[in-house]
Amino acid sequence: MLHAPYCNKPRPYTAHRPAAGRAAARAAALTLTLLLLLPAGTVPLKAQAPGGNFGVYLTGRERAVEFLQALRFRDLPAGPAAVPLLRLAAQGVLRGDGSGDIRPDAVITRQEAIVALVRLLGLEGEVAGAVRGTSSSASGGAGGAAPWAQGYVAVAGTHGITGGSAAQAVPGAGGPQQAWDAPATREEVAAWAVRALGPAAAAAGGASGLLATYTDGGEVSPEFRPLVERALELGLVEGPTPLRLAPHGGLTRAELAEILDALAHRLPPAPAATWQLGTITAQLAEDEDLGGRPVRSTLLEITGPGGSTSTLKLTVTPAGTPLKDTVVLRSGRLALGDSLRVGETIRYLVTGDGVVPFAEVLPDAVVTLTGTLEEIEPGAGTLRLRDAAGQSRSLALLSYTAVSIAGRPATPADLAAGETVTVRAAAGTAWEVAAAGSTPGTSTEPAGAVVSGRVRYRDAEHLALTLQNGEEVEYELSAATQVLAGGRTADLDAVQPGDRVEVRLGGADGTWVERLTVAGAAGRVAGLYRGRLGSFAPRGGEVILTEPERLEGGTWQPAGSAALRLPLSPAATLWLGGREVDLATAARYSGHDAYAAVNTGFGRPEALQLVIKTGQEKAYEGRVEEVNPALGEVKLSSGTIALSPGAIVLKAGRLTDAYALAEDDSIQALVSKEAAGSLGLVVQVLGRAEALPGALTVYKGQVDEVGQDAWTLDHYYTLSENEWDYHGRRASDDLGLSRDTLILSLLGAAPEVLTPAEFRQGYFRKQYGNVLALAVTEGDETLGLALWPEEDLGGERLSAGRVAGVAESGSGAILTLAEARDFSPAKNAWQTATSPQRLSLTGALVIKDGRAQTWEGLAVGDTVDVLRRGQQGLLILVKE
């Protein structure tokens, strides 16, 4: 709920500050600002030369802005499908066509696939010598390839990637007539990918029987059969549908990107470039000289697996022009390195000269899992862990996964099935594996000082969790508890029921919480799906829904495909008739209806929770009159619902349970009616009277005065309880301005971003006489404001929903809002829209991740509150 403005919290107004002492004040303010910008719990950093105490020293790349523009391909697919393409384009493995397109739907040829694979392996330096020093027959079939591809084909043959099979045959060579400019097939690309991992990986496995699960598995060529089976075991390839592999079918560039991206996770580090994982743990800004001119640098400390530390230095001119910077991918959007925040978990590319051209912000924070090691396969780069609750989890092992046994460094080959291990993991990847009870990542902490679980409830002094093994525990909170949420230091309001959290305690036997980290997007639901369970492997780590439908705006809509393959997240749970089951049990219920809460994980959808239905479905809708969370009972005017222990409960975009439900919540519920009784399967909370985050204040009024670092409003309103409250003339606080304040002017023919100096200049030139400002503040600091002609504001209303699409249009964009709800002031309730809404974003102000942005900051899947006038979006607040 929005709070009233801080009317009783005055601060010095600076619009008419005397010139004397201004420089000294600026210097003091800069020192104070740098101190305040340091996140709680971190220490000030010091710029050091390479090899100092700050770990590996890295820098951003030059001409980063041009690199950013080069990666903004016009034809990128929407959503997670774009991520593998962008990762490989950033590494130079895939390249655009020179006209701004990457052509994701184009069918790739055999020689194009080989060129991309050789680049991924870091073997491009051998190409020139290979094409000069070998003949066609000795180069793995390079003859017949285009001149630009011959060297790559030769290198692939030399390294055994295409040798010894029909894949290397060329016209006239006495084998199948496959030209290098013919379309590549799924079976041969799968075989090349497995061979690229080396002889040991190619020889291992191949007897899992996964091919038999596909209706056309018998069509795989005999010489490729073991390799394709191995590729399926490693998760390198999948068919166009869950039941068909289409081994002789062609591949699009997007499908090739998915295969190469999966392969990249299993390759050893290359001298030319390698991917690393880490969490940003500290940040410092400093001024220095570069070639006799002043520059401003930002130092980011990145802590990786095993406590390894790196320093990333980004440099800009005083005017903000990047000199050495990093392109950042977050939620499908590209930006520069100034968008990185302390607490965020990133996957970043490091070139051989210590340059970081590209980084990706991962949706999941690092979580701690404890259990029994079921299976370890270092050659395949996988391990399987069964936790105390009996849930089996498959995680990837990377070359830089830190392994320890009894507190001493070890290798994955030293681990054995049956051992009790503690694993720190993120994005489906094991960062650290510690056997024999040692706590990974830091040897100074006592065992048991870090726990993970789901929040059941929280108040100002207590935190109740459900741990990974199902145990319910309660801890103490205090004013000293540090909270990290969404990559930023936050307060306890950022911790909500249903959140997955990692808790650092004040000792092995302590009960008070020292640090509380909300696990990024974990527990956040991107969509609710239903369908029939298809056939899937009992140990494959995924489920398949046939005839899938997605819940859109209160109604089920076709998901757009015949089948939906859903990998299980590491924390996924599966339920049947009120009891939790494992994947093998769920596989026996093929053909039954099932519901899945789905999140976007590491570049792909992941199932967070699955409920299998065995009875008839009935729908309920209404306002909650009473709720008994201990018994799982929810009373509506139409009757009482008894929730299954594994019921999917969705509230504010989070996966939670009955403890998060409250009286007056408006819900939609699906219930399974069986002979033995009824069980609630799915509950979606549609909304309550309050909508917008309580930490923010929305203002509307006339610009009164504008000073050096503050401004005021006259005749202003604040949005509270979804209504405008009038505060009268001369009743406003000073609202702070900073270089981070986004100021949009909608007074001209097209939206224009103003600097604070230009905003002041417009005020002194008396340009704001008939202008209304729409502003958002956090405390008394302005995040963003938009200047509108007076006649263009009025009659605003609130909507909420999920961003289904953002399409550029003229000087703005069109927002498609799915699962849309409109607030009715007359009924004081939210009402479900009957269809997706389309809103104009021309000049709209967007607040996301605690910062003001333009519409370009929006991403598909964002859960938003929208202040709009008709079909014009005025203010978009993205929920964290």
Protein Blocks (a to p, Z undefined) as FASTA:
>chain_A
ZZdddfklccddfklgcfehklmmmmmmmmmmmmmmpcghiacdddddehianopadddd
ehklmmmmmmmcfkbcehjllmmmmmmmmnomaccehnopahlmbccdfklmmmmmmmmn
opmmmmmmmmmmpcfklnnomgopafklmmmmmmmmmnommgoiaklpcehilpacddfk
bccdfklmmmmmmmmnojklmmgghinommmmpmklmmpcfklmmmmmmmmmnopaccfb
fkbgolmbccdfklmmmmmmmmmmmpccdfkbccdddddfbdcdddddeehiacdddddd
dddehhiacdddddddfkopafbdcdddeehiacdfklpcehiacdddddfkopafbdcd
dfbdcdddddddfbdcfknopacdddfkopacdddddfklccdeehiacdfklpcehiac
ddddeehiafbdceehiaehiakbcghiaccdddfbdcfkbccdddfkopacdddddfkl
ccdeehiacdfklpcghiacddddfbjkbcbdfbdcdehjgoiafbdcddddddddfklo
pacdehiacdeehiacdehiabdcddddfkbccdeehiacdfklmmmmgoiacddddddd
ehiacdfbdcddfbdcdddddddfbdcfknopacdfkbccdddfklccdeehiacdfklp
cehiacdddddddfkbccdfbdcdfbdfblbdfkbccdddddfbdcfkbccdehiaddee
hiacdebehiaccddddfklccddfkbmbdcdddfklmmmmmmnopammcccddddehja
cfbdcdddfklgghiacdddddfbdcdehjbccdddehiacddfklopacddfbdcdddf
ehiacdeehiacdfklpcehiacddddehjacfbdcddZZ
